[in-house]
Amino acid sequence: MQHYFAPEVETASREELTKLQDQRLVETVRRVYRDVPYYRKKMDAAGVSPDDIHGTADLHLLPFLSKEDLRSQYPDGLLARPVSDCVRIHSTSGTTGRRVVAYYTQNDVDMWEECCARALAAAGATKEDVVQVCYGYGLFTGGAGLHGGSHKLGSLTLPMSSGNTDRQIQFMTDLGATVLCCTPSYAAYLAETICERGLRDQIRLKAGIFGAEAWTEEMRREIEEKLGIRAYDIYGLTEISGPGVAYECSEQNGMHINEDNFIAEIIDPVTGEVLPDGEKGELVFTSITKEAFPLIRYRTKDICILNREKCACGRTFVRMTKPLGRSDDMLIVKGVNVFPSQIETVLLNNGYPANYQIIVTREKHTDNIEVQVEMTSEMFSDSLKEVTAREKALVADLKAMLGIKCDVRLVAPKSIERSEGKAKRVIDKRGLYKG
Amino acid sequence: MTVKQISVFLENRPGMLAEFTKVLEKANIDLRALSLAENEDFGIVRVIVDDAYATIQTLKENGYICSMTPVLAVEIPDKPGALVKMLTILGDGGVNLEYTYAFLAKKPGSAFMILRVADAKAAADILLQAGIRPICQDEMEELFK
């Protein structure tokens, strides 16, 4: 049986949805032009006026917004409402000034929580369910989003936050959790631990919603098998609201985008040209209901494909594939965004050369990142103590920059493979982006 | 009053030390002493050779990262207690050893210690006061004739 949280929108006809999007887009563009100097400046520079925008068909006229725009306007340059109207902020995982702060009014929080409630309902959850949320709570949107969604649905919510596996399993068995929300790698870890301890017959889980990092179909099958559940994907970005921008249904074949709140486009990441449905390109979002922090044509850097074919679940919302890659060189390791340029900065600051390679692996569902860096005469010494101390300082600085622990491996000069004179920077052995 | 030690960076992988010694063999370099310190991912091999400058040049030509460090070489009688005596002198003099290793030469009844200290001159003075004279580079070669 299909569960919908908001059937009238989730199954609305394409005409109804387009009409709603047209109207909301026109209002949003008017509002940001009037209230946000940064948007006004960008639109003026592009020679577009709010009067040119009559609906989604005119969306392509508007300039893109990038993460750099958001960073340059930190913390509140893009705020479209007075701070007094806002009730909360969340923030991206970025470090060293790469942080983006997103503001929410109460309506924004309600909209976001409803998106998460729709995701939970699509996974089969109802008010009878016990939802265990083990995403992190705090600045990260994972915990707050699913927590709010579970409340909206009327389910009993277990606000576990991340970590403390013994306590997670104890509550899961003692309180009879039926829906698990966490990162796929943590779900896999929990599944393994539960099986190892022979507790499989003591859990009552039926579904899981796993997002915030890339995962494969093999991983899905493994988690489903070990826990005896159905595992669903969920997509979101803090900038846009948080998890729940798109969610998987019982078909497990793409994630439905909450189109009454977000307009999705696929563009050519190089030319910026809008691509037709079915073509692979960069996903761009325009939020049309957000009050405090509306984003117009925000480039996610995620490479996806959109699919507007009718879904057997009855939802009419367009579906997006899992991200198939990134249009920049960003890596997501242990749920944290990592840019090779950040690693390069740390290496240079520590006196190491820019001859390095980043190797990402996944063992037992846990990501591991190793930075291999070539030794130089300047960094070498006959004293093992000295070289090791420098290596340790590098590890500490990388941790401070990235927020996660990196292994460092000092290698012989010229040992890092180069192509056309340049070393291949990233070797991702996790095989996550196979599509 | 010191001898020249060459330290070389090697990755901690099978065959690395063999490759390194092959480079020395090709340049006809004779090893007098060798010591290795390692952690999980790399090692530092320290050698005393017959021709330090030729070695440095060969290693650099072959892409190795290396450095030259003055170290103390001390002759001690090859009998129980000799090392204790020398180390006690240094310890009493407040000298901290970064690392040390031993080698033998063609001199019956004698053993030799390489000592790496922060201040080679200060350590040499302490040894001299106790009647122990560190070997200098030229003397080193005599030991192998």
Contacts between the chains, C-beta under 8 A, distances in Angstrom:
chain1	res1	chain2	res2	distance
A	375	B	9	4.9
A	375	B	42	7.5
A	375	B	65	4.9
A	376	B	65	6.6
A	377	B	65	5.6
A	377	B	66	7.9
A	377	B	67	7.0
A	380	B	7	7.6
A	380	B	9	5.4
A	380	B	65	4.8
A	380	B	66	7.5
A	380	B	67	5.9
A	381	B	7	7.5
A	381	B	67	6.8
A	382	B	5	6.8
A	382	B	7	3.4
A	382	B	44	6.3
A	382	B	46	6.1
A	382	B	67	5.9
A	382	B	69	4.6
A	382	B	116	7.0
A	383	B	44	7.9
A	383	B	98	5.8
A	383	B	99	7.6
A	383	B	116	7.7
A	384	B	37	4.2
A	384	B	38	7.5
A	384	B	39	6.8
A	384	B	44	5.5
A	384	B	99	7.8
A	385	B	98	7.3
A	387	B	42	7.6
A	387	B	44	6.9
A	388	B	39	6.0
A	409	B	41	4.6
A	409	B	42	8.0
A	410	B	9	7.7
A	410	B	41	6.1
A	410	B	42	5.0
A	411	B	11	5.7
A	411	B	41	7.8
A	411	B	42	7.7
A	412	B	9	6.8
A	412	B	10	7.4
A	412	B	11	5.2
A	412	B	63	7.5
A	412	B	64	7.7
A	412	B	65	7.4
A	413	B	63	5.8
A	413	B	64	7.9
A	413	B	65	5.8
A	414	B	63	5.7
A	415	B	11	7.2
